[in-house]
Amino acid sequence: MKLIEGAPLVQLNTMGIASESQYLFEIESVSEVSQAIEFAKQKQLPLKVLGGGSNVILADYVSGVVLRYLGTSIDVLSESEEAVTIRVEAGLNWHDFVLRTLDENWFGLENLSYIPGSVGACPVQNIGAYGVEVKDCIQKVEGVFLETGESFCLTNSECEFAYRESIFKHALNNKTLITHVTFTLSKLPDVKVGYAPLNKMAEQNGTPSPKQLSDWVIEVRQSKLPDPAKLPNAGSFFKNPVVSQEQFEGLIERFPEMPNYPAEDGVKLPAGWLIDQLGLKGAAFGPVIVHKQQALVLVNQGGTGLDVLNAANEIKQRVRAEYGVQLEQEPRVFD
């Protein structure tokens, strides 16, 4: 357990925003959570949970007590010839966890390789990539209510998962600390290569093993997404919008080359393509630049959180003006 007053957060967010927290409380076990809650109550300050820092836009100064959970254990709860159920602590790095599952021949998360962040953040965002969402493997989510210190355990359905959504971004927004996530993974390979460019790679090289598929995903993501250690960024900044069938038919008539994918409640459009077609790759909005290779990525070159948000809002306005489509950003604002 570590408590720091006036802690710099620049190294704890991948956008590289020079921010400072009033207090930073780092804990490594559930037993220490109550101490952090009691400290915040004594100071009459709010508790704010910071995970891997890959999906947040920080203010210059973050008031209150910033709480980071650093536990990283993995426990096998049950196992059969076909599947395994594991309970994982929230502080474990997500990509390290995915690689560990593949080393153990546990399958289902390979499409989600090389996504930044922590295990605890994965259900909040319901992270997804290349046709797979983490909700498909989550059995339950455990944690603590920040206001009362009481523990909770939510089943998959109780988490209210949707595309890039969960109850933790709505009814329980800023109200919980996730400490464990329980996953059920298959021991039988069932690789999913339906999304480009994985489908083309499979056509050229044959059906991959789960480990090979993970390597392909890493290769693709590395080619498209800059390393935050070199170019500060939050990964894919915008969600892929879902439009109605009626709106899509009007758009595809105007833009017949527009990529599209079926969605439960309409048609999903790639946000990167929408931005790219506006000629915004490499465009600078003050110190914030649209990455020259991936239009979904905003690179921060010394800007503040407000600079990042202003750039994002300008891009949203241009997309809405051209396509009539409203983009939503993925990173949450942390102040």
C-alpha positions as CSV (number, residue, x, y, z in Angstrom):
1,M,0.0,0.0,0.0
2,K,1.3,3.5,-0.9
3,L,-0.2,6.9,-0.3
4,I,1.3,9.9,-2.2
5,E,0.2,13.5,-1.9
6,G,0.5,15.7,-5.0
7,A,1.4,12.7,-7.2
8,P,2.2,13.3,-10.8
9,L,0.1,11.2,-13.2
10,V,1.9,11.8,-16.5
11,Q,3.4,8.3,-16.4
12,L,0.0,6.8,-15.5
13,N,-1.9,7.8,-18.6
14,T,-1.0,6.8,-22.1
15,M,-2.0,10.2,-23.5
16,G,1.0,11.7,-21.7
17,I,-1.0,14.5,-20.1
18,A,0.9,16.3,-17.4
19,S,-1.6,16.0,-14.6
20,E,-1.3,15.9,-10.8
21,S,-3.6,14.2,-8.3
22,Q,-4.5,15.6,-4.9
23,Y,-3.8,12.2,-3.5
24,L,-2.8,8.8,-5.0
25,F,-3.5,5.6,-3.1
26,E,-2.1,2.4,-4.5
27,I,-3.3,-0.9,-3.1
28,E,-2.4,-4.5,-3.8
29,S,-5.2,-6.5,-2.1
30,V,-8.9,-6.3,-1.3
31,S,-8.1,-6.0,2.4
32,E,-6.5,-2.6,1.8
33,V,-9.5,-1.2,0.0
34,S,-11.2,-0.3,3.3
35,Q,-8.2,1.8,4.3
36,A,-8.4,3.8,1.2
37,I,-12.1,4.4,1.6
38,E,-11.7,5.4,5.3
39,F,-8.9,7.8,4.3
40,A,-11.1,9.5,1.7
41,K,-13.9,9.8,4.2
42,Q,-11.7,11.4,6.8
43,K,-10.5,13.9,4.3
44,Q,-14.1,14.3,2.9
45,L,-12.8,13.7,-0.6
46,P,-14.2,11.6,-3.4
47,L,-12.5,8.4,-4.5
48,K,-11.6,8.1,-8.2
49,V,-10.4,4.8,-9.7
50,L,-7.6,4.9,-12.3
51,G,-6.8,1.6,-14.1
52,G,-4.1,1.3,-16.7
53,G,-4.6,4.9,-17.8
54,S,-5.1,3.9,-21.5
55,N,-8.7,5.1,-21.8
56,V,-8.8,8.4,-19.9
57,I,-8.4,12.1,-20.6
58,L,-7.0,13.7,-17.4
59,A,-7.5,17.3,-16.2
60,D,-4.5,19.3,-15.2
61,Y,-5.4,18.7,-11.6
62,V,-7.4,15.7,-10.4
63,S,-9.0,16.5,-7.0
64,G,-9.8,13.8,-4.4
65,V,-8.1,10.5,-3.9
66,V,-7.1,8.6,-7.0
67,L,-7.2,4.9,-6.3
68,R,-5.2,2.2,-8.2
69,Y,-5.6,-1.5,-7.6
70,L,-2.4,-3.4,-8.4
71,G,-3.2,-7.0,-7.5
72,T,-2.3,-9.5,-10.4
73,S,-3.2,-13.1,-9.3
74,I,-4.9,-15.7,-11.4
75,D,-6.8,-18.6,-9.8
76,V,-8.3,-21.6,-11.5
77,L,-11.8,-22.1,-10.2
78,S,-12.9,-25.1,-12.3
79,E,-11.6,-27.1,-15.2
80,S,-12.8,-29.7,-17.6
81,E,-11.6,-31.2,-20.9
82,E,-13.4,-28.5,-22.8
83,A,-13.2,-25.3,-20.7
84,V,-11.6,-23.5,-17.7
85,T,-13.0,-20.9,-15.4
86,I,-10.5,-18.5,-13.9
87,R,-10.7,-15.6,-11.4
88,V,-8.2,-12.8,-12.3
89,E,-7.3,-9.7,-10.2
90,A,-8.0,-6.4,-11.7
91,G,-4.5,-5.0,-11.7
92,L,-3.0,-7.5,-14.2
93,N,-2.0,-6.0,-17.5
94,W,-4.5,-7.0,-20.1
95,H,-2.1,-8.0,-22.9
96,D,0.1,-10.0,-20.5
97,F,-3.1,-11.8,-19.4
98,V,-4.1,-12.7,-23.0
99,L,-0.6,-14.1,-23.7
100,R,-0.8,-16.1,-20.4
101,T,-4.1,-17.7,-21.5
102,L,-2.5,-18.7,-24.8
103,D,0.5,-20.2,-23.0
104,E,-2.0,-22.3,-20.9
105,N,-4.0,-23.3,-24.1
106,W,-7.0,-21.4,-22.9
107,F,-8.8,-19.8,-25.9
108,G,-11.3,-17.0,-26.7
109,L,-9.3,-13.8,-26.1
110,E,-6.8,-14.0,-28.9
111,N,-8.6,-11.4,-31.0
112,L,-8.2,-9.0,-28.1
113,S,-4.4,-9.2,-28.0
114,Y,-2.3,-6.0,-27.7
115,I,-5.2,-3.9,-26.3
116,P,-3.7,-1.5,-23.7
117,G,-5.1,-1.4,-20.1
118,S,-5.8,-3.7,-17.2
119,V,-8.0,-6.6,-16.6
120,G,-10.2,-4.5,-14.3
121,A,-10.9,-2.0,-17.1
122,C,-12.0,-4.7,-19.6
123,P,-15.6,-5.1,-18.4
124,V,-16.1,-1.3,-18.0
125,Q,-15.5,-0.7,-21.7
126,N,-16.5,-4.2,-22.8
127,I,-13.4,-4.1,-24.9
128,G,-13.7,-5.6,-28.4
129,A,-11.8,-6.1,-31.6
130,Y,-12.0,-8.0,-34.9
131,G,-15.5,-9.4,-34.2
132,V,-14.9,-10.4,-30.5
133,E,-16.1,-8.7,-27.3
134,V,-14.8,-9.6,-23.9
135,K,-18.4,-10.0,-22.6
136,D,-18.5,-13.3,-24.5
137,C,-16.0,-14.7,-22.0
138,I,-16.8,-12.9,-18.8
139,Q,-18.8,-14.9,-16.2
140,K,-18.9,-12.4,-13.4
141,V,-17.3,-9.2,-12.1
142,E,-16.4,-8.5,-8.4
143,G,-15.5,-5.4,-6.6
144,V,-16.3,-2.9,-3.9
145,F,-18.8,0.0,-3.7
146,L,-16.7,3.1,-3.1
147,E,-19.3,4.9,-0.9
148,T,-20.0,2.0,1.5
149,G,-17.0,-0.3,1.2
150,E,-19.5,-3.2,0.6
151,S,-18.5,-5.9,-1.8
152,F,-20.5,-6.8,-4.9
153,C,-20.6,-9.6,-7.4
154,L,-22.4,-9.1,-10.8
155,T,-23.2,-11.8,-13.2
156,N,-22.6,-11.3,-16.9
157,S,-26.2,-10.3,-17.5
158,E,-26.2,-7.9,-14.6
159,C,-23.3,-6.1,-16.1
160,E,-25.6,-4.9,-18.9
161,F,-23.0,-5.3,-21.6
162,A,-23.4,-3.7,-25.0
163,Y,-21.1,-2.4,-27.7
164,R,-18.3,-0.5,-25.7
165,E,-20.8,-0.2,-22.9
166,S,-21.6,-1.7,-19.5
167,I,-23.4,-0.8,-16.2
168,F,-20.0,0.5,-15.0
169,K,-20.3,3.4,-17.5
170,H,-23.9,4.2,-16.5
171,A,-25.7,3.3,-13.3
172,L,-22.5,2.4,-11.5
173,N,-20.3,5.1,-13.1
174,N,-17.6,6.2,-10.7
175,K,-19.2,4.2,-7.9
176,T,-17.2,1.0,-7.8
177,L,-13.7,-0.4,-7.7
178,I,-13.4,-3.6,-9.7
179,T,-11.1,-6.1,-8.0
180,H,-11.6,-9.4,-9.9
181,V,-13.0,-10.6,-13.2
182,T,-14.0,-14.3,-13.7
183,F,-13.6,-15.7,-17.2
184,T,-14.7,-18.9,-18.8
185,L,-12.4,-19.8,-21.6
186,S,-12.4,-22.7,-24.1
187,K,-9.8,-25.4,-24.4
188,L,-11.0,-26.1,-27.9
189,P,-9.7,-23.7,-30.6
190,D,-12.3,-21.8,-32.5
191,V,-10.5,-18.9,-34.2
192,K,-12.5,-16.0,-35.6
193,V,-11.1,-14.4,-38.7
194,G,-14.3,-12.8,-40.2
195,Y,-13.1,-9.2,-39.9
196,A,-10.5,-7.6,-42.2
197,P,-7.6,-7.8,-42.4
198,L,-7.6,-11.1,-40.5
199,N,-9.8,-12.7,-43.2
200,K,-7.4,-11.8,-45.9
201,M,-4.4,-13.1,-43.9
202,A,-6.3,-16.4,-43.4
203,E,-7.0,-16.6,-47.2
204,Q,-3.3,-16.2,-47.9
205,N,-1.9,-18.4,-45.1
206,G,-4.7,-20.8,-44.1
207,T,-6.6,-21.1,-40.8
208,P,-4.3,-20.0,-38.0
209,S,-3.9,-21.5,-34.6
210,P,-5.1,-19.3,-31.7
211,K,-1.4,-18.3,-31.0
212,Q,-0.9,-17.5,-34.7
213,L,-4.1,-15.5,-34.7
214,S,-2.8,-13.5,-31.7
215,D,0.4,-12.9,-33.5
216,W,-1.5,-11.6,-36.5
217,V,-3.6,-9.3,-34.3
218,I,-0.4,-7.9,-32.7
219,E,1.2,-7.4,-36.1
220,V,-1.9,-5.5,-37.4
221,R,-2.3,-3.4,-34.3
222,Q,1.4,-2.5,-34.2
223,S,1.2,-1.4,-37.8
224,K,-1.8,0.8,-37.2
225,L,-1.5,2.0,-33.6
226,P,1.5,3.9,-32.4
227,D,3.4,2.9,-29.3
228,P,2.2,5.2,-26.5
229,A,5.7,5.3,-25.0
230,K,6.9,7.0,-28.2
231,L,3.7,8.8,-29.4
232,P,1.3,9.4,-26.5
233,N,-2.2,8.3,-27.4
234,A,-5.2,6.5,-26.0
235,G,-5.6,3.9,-28.8
236,S,-8.8,4.0,-30.8
237,F,-10.3,7.3,-29.7
238,F,-13.8,7.0,-31.3
239,K,-16.4,4.2,-31.3
240,N,-17.5,2.8,-34.5
241,P,-21.0,4.3,-34.9
242,V,-24.1,2.2,-35.5
243,V,-26.7,3.8,-37.8
244,S,-30.2,2.7,-38.7
245,Q,-30.8,0.7,-41.9
246,E,-32.6,3.7,-43.4
247,Q,-29.7,6.1,-42.7
248,F,-27.2,3.5,-44.0
249,E,-29.1,3.2,-47.3
250,G,-28.9,6.9,-47.8
251,L,-25.1,6.9,-46.9
252,I,-24.2,4.0,-49.2
253,E,-26.0,5.7,-52.1
254,R,-23.7,8.7,-51.6
255,F,-20.6,6.7,-50.6
256,P,-20.9,3.3,-52.3
257,E,-17.3,2.3,-51.2
258,M,-18.1,2.8,-47.5
259,P,-17.2,-0.3,-45.5
260,N,-19.9,-1.6,-43.2
261,Y,-20.8,-4.5,-40.9
262,P,-24.0,-5.8,-39.6
263,A,-25.0,-4.9,-36.0
264,E,-27.8,-5.9,-33.7
265,D,-29.7,-2.6,-34.1
266,G,-28.5,-1.4,-37.5
267,V,-25.3,-1.1,-39.4
268,K,-21.9,-0.5,-38.0
269,L,-19.6,1.9,-39.8
270,P,-15.8,2.2,-39.3
271,A,-15.2,5.6,-37.6
272,G,-11.6,5.6,-38.9
273,W,-12.8,5.4,-42.5
274,L,-15.2,8.3,-42.0
275,I,-12.4,10.5,-40.5
276,D,-9.9,9.4,-43.2
277,Q,-12.2,10.3,-46.1
278,L,-12.3,13.8,-44.7
279,G,-8.6,14.1,-45.3
280,L,-7.8,14.4,-41.6
281,K,-4.9,11.9,-41.3
282,G,-2.0,13.9,-40.1
283,A,-4.1,16.9,-39.4
284,A,-3.0,19.0,-36.4
285,F,-5.4,20.6,-34.0
286,G,-2.9,22.6,-31.9
287,P,-0.7,20.1,-30.1
288,V,-3.0,17.2,-30.9
289,I,-2.6,15.4,-34.2
290,V,-4.6,12.8,-36.0
291,H,-2.1,9.9,-36.6
292,K,-0.9,9.8,-40.1
293,Q,-1.5,6.0,-40.5
294,Q,-4.6,5.5,-38.3
295,A,-7.3,8.1,-38.3
296,L,-8.9,6.7,-35.1
297,V,-5.8,7.7,-33.1
298,L,-5.2,11.1,-31.6
299,V,-1.5,11.8,-30.7
300,N,-0.8,14.2,-28.0
301,Q,2.3,16.3,-28.3
302,G,2.5,18.2,-25.0
303,G,-1.2,19.2,-24.9
304,T,-3.5,19.4,-22.0
305,G,-6.7,17.3,-21.5
306,L,-8.7,20.3,-22.7
307,D,-6.5,20.4,-25.9
308,V,-7.4,16.8,-26.6
309,L,-11.1,17.3,-26.0
310,N,-11.1,20.3,-28.3
311,A,-9.5,18.4,-31.1
312,A,-12.0,15.5,-30.6
313,N,-14.9,17.9,-30.7
314,E,-13.7,19.4,-34.0
315,I,-13.4,16.0,-35.6
316,K,-16.9,15.1,-34.4
317,Q,-18.3,18.3,-35.9
318,R,-16.7,17.6,-39.3
319,V,-18.0,14.0,-39.4
320,R,-21.5,15.1,-38.4
321,A,-21.5,17.8,-41.1
322,E,-20.4,15.5,-43.8
323,Y,-22.2,12.2,-43.0
324,G,-24.9,13.2,-40.5
325,V,-23.3,10.7,-38.1
326,Q,-22.5,11.5,-34.5
327,L,-19.2,10.0,-33.3
328,E,-18.7,9.1,-29.6
329,Q,-15.3,9.1,-28.0
330,E,-14.1,6.0,-26.0
331,P,-11.9,7.6,-23.4
332,R,-13.6,9.0,-20.3
333,V,-12.8,12.4,-18.8
334,F,-11.1,12.2,-15.5
335,D,-11.0,15.4,-13.4
